[in-house]
Amino acid sequence: MTEMNAPVRIGDDPAVLDLVPLISDMPTAGDLRMVLAAYRVRGMLSFRSRRAEVARIRREVTDAVHTVQPRTVVMVFEAVDGATRRRVDRIARHVTRDISVAATNAVGSDTTVIGLVVMSGQERDLAATCVRHVAVEPPERGDGLVFHAADLRRANIYELIEEAVV
């Protein structure tokens, strides 16, 4: 059974999930109630299959939010099989918005939900670094925002949130 103050990892993208540290690797952090959801968005799916996939992601993340009562939810959407940046971004925005509402209803306004769009292996590493930072020091603002991991080359996640919120 998972400790409720440890990060909970769900999804079908083990490349991202494996890059996030365990609670034993972050001894300075106190409350690590966090949900990390990492999913691959495939480009060659029919409309019906894509809708079913998005519904499954929403259901899994919403269930985790209700179980864990997290302070932070980070969802990583990685493009595979020719998925375009536009398609991944659109799915990430819709799912992040829905999970933000679900988290606010389940936990309250203290929960921050962030989405990250990943298009390459290098961006995956940037996203993993971002998740490590957010796990230790959750942002105070930025609920429902989606960022492209490529933007993490020029600024850290906290600076991107400040830019987006202002």
Secondary structure, 3 states (H helix, E strand, C coil): CCCCCCEEEEECCHHHHCCCCCHHHCCCCCCCCEEEEEEEEECCCCHHHHHHHHHHHHHHHHHHHHHHCCCEEEEEEEEECCCCHHHHHHHHHHHHHHHHHHHHHHCCCCCEEEEEEECCHHHHHHHHHHHHHHHHCCCCCCCCEEEEHHHHHCCCHHHHHHHHHC
